[in-house]
Amino acid sequence: MRKLQIIAQEATKGINKLLDSPLKPKQAEEVATIVEEAVIKALLEGQHRAVDACMEMPSTERDTAYKVASAIRRKNDALIVNLSSLR
């Protein structure tokens, strides 16, 4: 989770550099939260697409694909639980 927060903070700093007047601390915090939520949504979407790709494997590789998809789902579940506990 810390890595996502770091990504959000770095993006906020980049946004702040582009502005004519810097964000106030509260604004920077809110922008970082928005960026972090966007990163999380993008991450989850990518993982959903990975699961979908696994499920499209030929039947001869279905067992391996199912194991990979299950592992991705477990990681998704862990991510969601960790994010929920941060709020």
Secondary structure, 3 states (H helix, E strand, C coil): CHHHHHHHHHHHHHHHHHCCCCCCHHHHHHHHHHHHHHHHHHHHHHHHHHHHHHHCCCHHHHHHHHHHHHHHHHHHHHHHHHHHHHC
